[in-house]
Amino acid sequence: MKKFLSLILFVSALICLSGTDLCSLNSVSSRVEAAEYKQVQAYHILVPTEQEAIDLKNEIMKGQTRTEIFSNFTSAARKYSKCPSGADGGKLGWFGKGDMVKPFEDAAFNLTEGTVSDPVKTQFGYHLIYVVSKK
């Protein structure tokens, strides 16, 4: 399966580099990666406004290492998140496709491990998502 996915990425890259520009390599890579995983382990912060989410992300990203960023994220979740999971640093644990609202799910499955998402809007408010692991 991995060889097949690598072949798809290679062919997609050739198409993009040939000037056809039907896609970007990053978007193809994200779609292939998202389709490959069945579950995501994530944390999140829920706030009422996009500006609050942007400000929190800027503060969180002042960390220099993945460990510092994760620590900043969980601290911000405890302090600012409007979700009950905030008390546990925003921990959601493992979830699969169909377990979360679509915009949240799409962002989580397309996010690279160890990074913080841009604000994701759902009917609950604005989320920042930190993906710990995928399987």
N, C-alpha and C positions, 0 to 999 in steps of 0.2 A: 504494500500500500504506500509506504513512504517513497519508494522509487517512482511509483506512478505520480504521486503528488509533486515530487521533484521535477519530473518530466513536464508536468503541466506548468509549473513555475518557469522552467527554462523556455518552453515554447511561448508562454505569455511575455516573458522578458524580450525574446526575439521580436515578437510582434510590436511591442512598445518601442524597442530600440530601432526598428526598421523605419520609423517615421509614420507608421500607420496610426499610432497613438490611440488605439481603441480602448486602452485601459492604462492604469498605472500599476507598476509592479507591487507597490505597497497594498493597493486595494485587493489585488488578486491574492497576495500572500495572506492578508487578513481573512478573506473569505475561506481560503483553503484551511487555514489554521482554525478558524471558528468551527468549520464543519468537522474537523478531525477530533475535537474534544467533546466529551459527553457531560462533564461536570466542571464546575468552577468553584474554587474556595475564595470567598471575598469578604471584604469589610466595606462598610459604606457610612457616609454622613448624609443626613437629610436636613435640609434647611429650606425656609420658605421662599427665598429670592435667589435669582441667578447671581446678582452682585455679591451676596454673602458667600455663595459657593466659590466664586472667582477669588474673592479675598482670602478665603480659607485655603484654597489650593496654593495661592501665592505664598502664604505663610508656611504651609506644609512643605513646600518645595525648597525652602531655605536649608533643609537638611542636605548634607554633602554626600551621604552614603544611603544605600537602600535601607539599612537599619535605622538611621536617623529619620528618614522620610516616613517609614512605617511607625516609628515612635511618635513623630509629630502628628501623623494621621490619627492614631488611636487616641492620643491626648485631645485632639480637636473634636473627635467624635464624642468623647466623654463630656466635653465642655459645651458643645454647640448643637449636637444632633438632636432633632425632634423625634427621632425613632427610639423606641424602647431599647433597641440594640446598642444605642449609644452608651448605656451604662457598662457594657462589656467592650467598649472601644470600637463599636460598630460591627462587631463580628456577626456574620451571617452564616458561616460554616459552608458546607458543600451544598450546591444546588445544581439541578439539571435544567435542560431546556423545557420550557413550559411552566416552570416553578415561579417565575418572576414576571412582572409586566414586561411587555415586549421591548420598549426602549431601554429599560434597565438590562434585560437579558442580552440584547444585541450589543450594548456597550461592554458588558462584562465578558462576553465570549470573544469579543474582538480586541480586548485590552491585553497588552503584553504583561506578563507576570512581573510584579514588582514596580508597577507604575500607577500613577493616579490619573483617573479619567478627567476630562473636561466636564463641566456640569452637564448632567443628564436630566432632562425634564420629564416628569411623569405626573399623573394626576395627584400625587402626594406632595409634590414640591420638586426641589432640585437636589440631585444626588451627586456626591463625589464617590467614586468606587476605587478600591484598591484590590487588585487581584493578587492573591498569594500564590496560588497554584492552579493547575488544570490537569485533568486526567480524562 
